């Protein structure tokens, strides 16, 4: 079993869910324009990932696996994730209306964010214990947040950069995202 430090470094740097596995790209590109919305989305994703794992892991271990219903795990996990996203949306709407408006359409997209579903499935596939699954989910959420924060800094620099007209907007954003992603490949040999 991995140590907690190794699990953290692996989740955040070497196997970053956005920059190495390319999951969660839609909110990564959509919300990363401002640091405040990046932090808010990151916190929401960490919460949803941790809560989804808190429920999906026992559902899998206590209901689906003993009854030979493991083929239903994707459907069951999506329903559980949708429940938690709705909970986060209701809480943000009541407690932090400006953040709720800043996240806009991307908050409901957490429901279909493959990063959230991916981490719950990854925890089962990697054979993590319940405690390690929770930790992995939090670390993967932190990796998602790190990617958003880094890219919000890159995008703020792109706004003031002297870029040829052909590359302004989406092309420069995609090129910058690929460069940030390639830079994370340097960490791939770290945990070998």
C-alpha positions, 0 to 999 in steps of 0.5 A, a space after each residue: 500500500 502506498 504511503 500517504 505522501 506518495 499517494 499525495 505526490 502521485 495524485 497531485 503531480 505525476 497523475 494530475 487528473 487534468 494535466 496528465 489524464 485529461 479529465 475535467 477539461 470543460 471546467 478547466 478551460 471554462 472556469 479558469 479565467 479568474 482566480 476567484 472562480 478557480 478557487 471556488 470551483 476547486 473547493 466545490 470539486 474537492 467537496 464533491 469528490 470526497 463526499 462521492 467517495 464517502 458514499 460510492 465506496 460503501 455502496 460498491 463494497 456493501 451492496 454492488 459487489 456482494 450481490 454481483 451487481 458491479 456492472 451497475 457501478 457507473 450508473 450508481 456512481 453518477 446518481 450519487 455524484 448528481 445528488 452531491 452536486 445538487 447539494 453543493 449548488 443549493 448551498 452555494 446559492 444560499 451562502 455565496 451568491 456571487 460565487 454561485 453566479 461566477 461558476 454559472 453553468 460550470 457548477 451543474 457540469 460537475 455532475 458530468 465531470 468525468 474527473 469526479 466519476 473517474 476518481 470514484 472508479 479509480 479508487 475501486 480499480 486501484 484496490 484502495 482501502 476506504 481511508 486511502 480512497 477518501 485521501 486519494 479523492 481529496 488529493 485528486 481534488 487538490 490536483 484539479 484545483 492546482 491545475 485551475 489556479 495555475 491556468 488562471 495565472 497563465 490566462 491572466 498573462 495571455 490577456 495582456 500578452 502581445 499575441 498575433 490576431 490569429 492566435 487570440 482567444 481559443 487558439 492561445 488558450 489551447 496552446 497554453 493548456 498544452 504547454 502547461 500539460 507538457 510541463 507536468 510530464 516532467 513529474 512522470 519519472 518522479 515516482 518510478 
